[in-house]
Amino acid sequence: MYSSTLLQYCLNTYQQFGPSRFTDLLSISHIINGTYESFSQIILTLKYYHPKPQTKQLFIDILDSME
């Protein structure tokens, strides 16, 4: 449902470049998901070796959101 809506948006907004814009956005989404997965693995490793690390508040917020 979301991808078909995104495709329609790209076709309406970018006309002839709509299909390529759609694939570009999907590629970016794939990269973001891969980065998130890698970051999750790093966080798990960090939690294993340092259960109570000294961290900045932003990092603590990220850790809490991943639990």
Phi and psi in degrees as a GROMACS rama.xvg file:
@    title "Ramachandran Plot"
@    xaxis  label "Phi"
@    yaxis  label "Psi"
@TYPE xy
-69.0885  -40.0955  TYR-2
-67.7999  -36.7097  SER-3
-68.1866  -35.5223  SER-4
-66.6851  -42.3746  THR-5
-63.2457  -41.2549  LEU-6
-61.6164  -45.402  LEU-7
-60.7402  -41.8591  GLN-8
-60.7999  -47.1272  TYR-9
-62.3089  -41.8991  CYS-10
-65.1162  -40.1485  LEU-11
-72.0765  -37.0608  ASN-12
-83.6304  -40.0995  THR-13
-109.782  5.90533  TYR-14
41.3631  -108.147  GLN-15
-69.1804  -21.1608  GLN-16
-94.7091  3.19503  PHE-17
-55.1114  -50.0188  GLY-18
-61.3496  -39.4772  PRO-19
-71.0699  -35.4191  SER-20
-64.9509  -40.0846  ARG-21
-59.6042  -47.4004  PHE-22
-66.8693  -34.6613  THR-23
-61.4229  -44.5333  ASP-24
-65.4192  -38.7033  LEU-25
-65.5162  -37.5954  LEU-26
-63.824  -43.3717  SER-27
-62.0894  -42.078  ILE-28
-59.431  -42.6017  SER-29
-63.0047  -41.4731  HIS-30
-65.7567  -42.4014  ILE-31
-62.6207  -43.2125  ILE-32
-62.954  -41.4548  ASN-33
-63.9117  -40.1505  GLY-34
-64.8585  -40.982  THR-35
-62.4522  -42.4768  TYR-36
-63.5317  -42.4193  GLU-37
-63.3839  -42.6209  SER-38
-63.3044  -38.0644  PHE-39
-61.2852  -41.3044  SER-40
-64.2587  -40.0058  GLN-41
-63.8859  -42.2962  ILE-42
-63.2975  -43.3804  ILE-43
-61.885  -41.281  LEU-44
-64.8783  -43.5006  THR-45
-61.6589  -43.1571  LEU-46
-63.8064  -33.3697  LYS-47
-67.1445  -46.5382  TYR-48
-83.8226  -25.8703  TYR-49
-135.879  82.5148  HIS-50
-59.5981  -31.091  PRO-51
-126.713  69.6661  LYS-52
-72.6941  152.82  PRO-53
-82.959  108.994  GLN-54
-134.287  165.514  THR-55
-77.2718  159.932  LYS-56
-60.962  -39.8609  GLN-57
-59.674  -43.6447  LEU-58
-64.8722  -39.469  PHE-59
-61.7066  -42.438  ILE-60
-61.0824  -40.5388  ASP-61
-66.0604  -43.943  ILE-62
-59.1688  -45.6635  LEU-63
-64.4341  -35.6088  ASP-64
-71.7083  -19.5065  SER-65
-89.4272  -6.77007  MET-66
